[in-house]
Amino acid sequence: MSHCADRNPASPSDWNRWGMTPPQRVALVAFLFSGAVNSALLVMPFFLFNQMNQGATLSGIFIGLASLGYTLASLFSSRFVARARHGLNWSLFGVTGFLIFLGAMPAFRTPFLCGFFFVAAFTFSAFAWPAYHSWVGAEPFPEARARHMSLVNVAWSTGGAAGPLLAGPFYEIDFRFPYLFIAGLCLLSLVLIASVPPEKSYFVCLSSDSTQSRRAHDRASESFLYSAWCATFAAHITVGSTRAVFPKQLDELISTGQLRYLWESHASAWLNSASASRFSWLAVIMGLATGLTFFIMGRSAWWHHRFSMLVVIQLFTGAAMWSLGYTHSIIVMLIAFSAIGMNLGVAFFSSVFYGMANPTTKHGRAAINEGVVGLGGMTGSLGFAAVGIYAGLNLPFRLMPLVMIAIILLQWCLIRWRRSGEA
């Protein structure tokens, strides 16, 4: 017996347009908008370094405040976005705000104004991302939902790699070109969002039989949700710090001719040039590692409710961050950024998947998850910038293994607490 027999769910083929199903169009939007967002994150530090003669501290403050705005907007919106008849309308609002404010940034050279535009743009983007995850999370069957989520997550992670890959070279030609590129991606996103039907009109209803079979799975997901949010917070500490602070560390290595492929004695003049492009390599490999992780997790179930997987990947990521505090090797950096990307994939997919288990709270929880993302990014960027001012840029990277161990212990306690509460 269906819980929604009073309506006739549409066949997916009725909604196909431009040769794509609605889930595929949502994934393409995630790809395009992620390319825009990550291009903005890549370009901003070099815009400060080269156009305004500022340093890593201001870059960290900008990204930290942007993460704070993103966090507050996500948590605030979680109270009301779930009541929207068509949640993707919030995405139209978020992408438009991001486009307007970020597009204004390169016209000014005042740190206060540029910071305001950057923070406002990322605050608006908080209304976009939960809508994508919530829309595909409306799929009632866990296996199909995991595949849809994998598609969207692979899309935004590969978009996060492809955008910087182009934005870095665009910046080397003219610092304004990446901002035109970002505007084009946002406009294409708006066109696609407008073509996607409401989730309640697209997805089939959930039968009472399937509801019975899902209860044990959903209870386990509830017990792991808070732990997965902690993992997402930790993952975005590493991502926020590598985006906000590490570009300056790399820029200094290149400006002094110290960057190496591995440990060779003679530096390559070609390698020690174009720091924005060199950092784009790291951003690309991190995005690709995240995307591959999403692809694997969306097509397998062995990782469901396994805490050991979170522990292993987080310890590996702590070691990767430690290596960034010491190395001058671009190869070692690429390996470390790959580990950071894989950890992001495991943590984020887990938290979104577990958060979608309860359909009545899924959009609100998607918004809370994005708030956790912003909080982690803020902690990584501001925290690493603050420590870097007094102790050097390398020290916070070297301390990350201790932070990871503390967060793993907190996750273990949260799982035990949630399980005891259910019992």
N, C-alpha and C positions, 0 to 999 in steps of 0.2 A: 504494500500500500504506500502511495507516495505522500510525502508531507506537503506537496504543493500541486495536488491534482487539479486545482482550480484554474491552472493556467497550462497552456500548451507550449512547452519549450521548443524553440526554433531549432531546426536542423542546422548544424554547423555550415553545411554547404550553402544555406540561404544567406550567410553573412560574408562569404568570400568576396574579396575585392582586390583588384590588381594582382590576382594570382596568389593571394595570401589569406590565410584564415585570420580571424581576430587575435588569437594568441600570438601568431607570427607577427602581426602588426604591432602589438604591444611590445614584443621582443625587439622589433626594429626601432621603435621609439626609445626603448632603453639603451640600445646600441648608440643611437645618434646623440641622445642627451648626455649619456656618460662620456662620449667623445668630447662634447662641449665642456662639461664640468671638469674633466681631467686635463683638457687643454688649458683651461683657465688656471688650474692649480699649477701646471708646469710653467706657464709663462709668467705668472705674477712675481715669483722671486727674482727672476732675471730682469723683469721690468723695473723692480725696485733697485736692484744692484746697478744696472747699466743706465737707466733713464733718470733715476732720482738720487744716485750715489748713496743708497742706504745699504744696511747689512742684514745679516741673518736674524738679528733680534726683531726688527720690524716685520720681516717676513713671517716669523713665528707668531708675532702678535696678530698680524692680519689673519692668518689661517686659524689661530686660536679663537679670535673673536668671531670669525665666520662660523667655526664649529659651534661656538656658544649660541649664536643666533639660530643655527640649524637645529641644535638640541632643543632650545626653548620653543621654537616653532613646532617641532615634531611632537614634543610632549603636550604642548597646549592644544594642538590640532587633534590629538588622539581622543579628546573629549567630545568632539562633534563631527569629525569627518566621516565616521562610520554611519551617520544618519543620512548621508547624501544619497539621493536616488540613483545617481550615476557618479561613482567615485572619481572617474577619470576627469570630470570637470575641474576637480582640484588640481589635476596635473596641468590643465590649460592655464590655470591661474599661476601655478608655480613656474612653469617654463616661460611665460610671458614676463613675469617679474624678473627672472634671471636674465633674460635677453635685454631688457631695458636698462637695468642697473649695470650689468657688466659691460654693455656696449658703450656706456658713458665713461668708463674708467680711463681709456688711453687718451682722452681729450684733456686730461689734467695732469699736473705735476706736483700737486699739493698732497703730502702724505695723508692729511686728515680726510680730504675729499675722496682720494683713491681708496682709502681704507673703508670709508662709509659705503661707497659703491660696491666694493668687493663683499663686505659683510652683508649688505642688503640683498645682493644677488644670491648668495648662498642661503640666506634666511628664507627667501622665496622658494628656492629649490626644495626645501623640506616638505612643501605641499605636493610635490610631484612624485617622489620616489615611493611613498607608501601606497599610492594609488595603483602603481604597476604590480606590486607584489600582492596586494589585496585582490586585484582583478583576477589574476591567474589562480590565486588561492581559493577562489569560489568553486573551482572544480571539486565535486564532492568525493571522488574516489582517490584514495591516497596515491596509488601508482600513477594514475594520469596526472594528478596534481604535481607530483614530483617531477614528471617529465615537463610539464608546462613551466614549473619554477626553474628547472634546469635550463630551459630555453631562454627565459628572461635573464637569468643570472649569467649564463654564458654570453649573452648579448651585451649586457652592460660591462662585463669584465673585458671582453674583446674590444668593445668601443672605447673603454678606458685605456687600452693599449694603442689602438689605431689613431685616436685623436692626438695624443702627444707625439706619436711618430711623425705626423704631418706638422703639428704646431711648432715643434722645435726648429726644423728647417725653415718654416715660414718666418719665425722670429729672427733668424739669422739674416734673412733678406730685408725685412722691415718689421719693426716691433708692432706695427698696426695690423699686419696681415693675419696673425692668429685670431684677432678679435673679429675680423670680417668672417673668417672661417667658422668661428663659434656662432656668430649670428646666423649664418646659413644653416648650420646643424639644428639650431633652435627652431627656425622657421619650418624646416622639413618635419621636425617633431610635432609641431602644432597641427600641421596638415594631417598627419597620420592619426594623432589622438582623436581629432574630430571625426574620423571614419570608424572608430571602434564602438560597437553597440554596448549598452549596459550589460553588466555581468549577469543579472537576473533574467535577461532576455536570451542570453546565449547558452548558458550551461544547463544541462539536464538536471532534473530534481534527484534528490537522494532518497532511496527507498528505505523502508524501516528495516528490511533484512540486512542491507549493507550497514545501517547504523549500528545494529547489534554487533556486527563483526568488527567494527572500528573501535568499540569502547575501550578494550584493553590497550590497543595501540595509542589511542588518544590520552589515556591516563598516564602511560609511560612518557609521552611527549610533554605533558604538563609537568612531570617531575624533573625533566631535563631542561625546561625552558629558561629558568633563571640562570642555570649554569652556562647555557649557550649564550645568553646575553652577556655574561661576564667574559666569555671567550671572545665575543664580538668587540666588547670594550677594549680588551687587551690587544686584539688584532689591529684596531684602529689607532691605538697608541703608537704601534710600530709604523703604520701607514702615515699617520699625521706627522711624525717626527722625520720620516724619510722625505716627505714632500716639503716640509717647512724648513728644516735645518740642514739636512744632508746636501741639498744643492749648493749651499755656501761652502761646505767642506770640500765638495768636489771642485767647485770653482777655484778655491785656493790651491788645491793640488795641481790643477791645470795651469793656473797663472804662474806657479813656481816651477813648472815642468817636472813634477814628481809622479804623475800618473803613469802606471806601467800596465802592460798586458798581464804579466805575472810578476816575476822578480828579476827581470833582466836589468843589467847595469846601465844600459844606455836608453834614454827616453826617446820615444817617437814624437817628432814634431807634429805629425798629423794627429796623433792621439791627444796631444796636449794643446788642443784648440777647440773652439766652438763648444763651450761648456753646456749650453742649452741642448744641443744635439746629443752630446754624450749622455746627459742625464735622461734624455728621451729614451735611450737604449734601456736604461734601468727601469723606467716607467713601463715600457713596452713588455719587458720580460716578466715584470710583476703582474701585469694585466693578463698576459697569456697563461701564466701559471695559475692564476685565479680561475680563468675561464676553463682550463683543462680540469681543474678540481671540480668545478660546478658540473661539467659534463659527466664525469665519472659518478659523482654522488647522485645525480638525477636519474641514473640508469642502474642503480644498485641499492640494495636495502641492508647490506651487512653492517653498515655503519650506524644504523638506527639505534639510539639509546646505548652507545658504547662510549663510556667515559675514557677508556684507555686511548682511543684514537685522538681525542682532544689533548690528552696529556703529552703524547709523543710529539705531535706536530707543534705544540706550544714550546716544549723544551728545545726542539730543533730551531724554532724561530728565535728563542732567546740566544742561542749560540750564534745564529746568523747576525743578530743585532750587535753582539759582542765583537764579531769580526769586523763590522763596519767601523768600529772605533779604533781599529789598528791598521787596516789594510790600505795599500796604495795600488792594488791590483784591480783592474776593471773586470777581470774574469771572476775573481772572488766576489766582487760587488754584484755581478750578475747572478751568481749562485745564491748569495744572501737575499737578493731581491726576489728570486724565485721562491725561496723558502717563505718569505714574508707573504708573497702572493698566495701560496698554497694554504698557509695558515688562515689568511683572510677568507679563502674559499670555504674551508671546512667550518670555520666559526660562523660565518654569515649564513651559509646554506642551512646549517643546523638550526640557528635561531629563527630564521624565517619559516622553515619547515615545521618546527615544533609550535611556533606561534600561530600557524594556520590551522591547527588541529581543531580549534573551537570556532565554527563559522560565525557565531554571534559576536565575537570579539576580534576577528581577524584584522579588520582595517585599523582598529585602535592599537592592536599589538604591533602591526606593521609600522605604525607611526612611532610607537614607543621604541621599537627596534632601531628606527632611524635616529631617534633621540640618543640612544646608546652609541650609535655610530658617531654622531656629532660630539658626544661627551668624550669618547676615546680620542677622536681627532684633536679636540681642544686640549686634552691632557698631554698628548704627545707633542703637539706643536708648542704650546706655551711652556710646558714643563721642561722640554729639552732646550728651548731658547733661554729660559731663566737659568738653568744649570750651566748652560754654555757660556753665559755672560761672566760667571764667577769662576768657573772651573775648566773652561775650554769646551769646544764642540764635541770632542771625542768622549768625554767622561760619561754622559748619560747613555750613550750606546753601550759602553762597557758594563754599565750597571743593570742592563735590561734582563739578564738571566735571573737575578734576584727578584725582580719585579714579577717575572713570569712564574716563578716558583710560588710566590705569595698568592698570586691570582689563582693558580691551580688548586692550592689548598682551600681557598674560598669557594671554588666551584665544587669541590668534594663535599664541603660542609653544606652547601645549598642543596645538592642532590639528596643527601641524607635527611635534611630537614623537610624537603618536599615529600619524600617518600614516607617519612614518619607521620606527616600531616595527613596524607591520604589514608594511611593505615588506621 
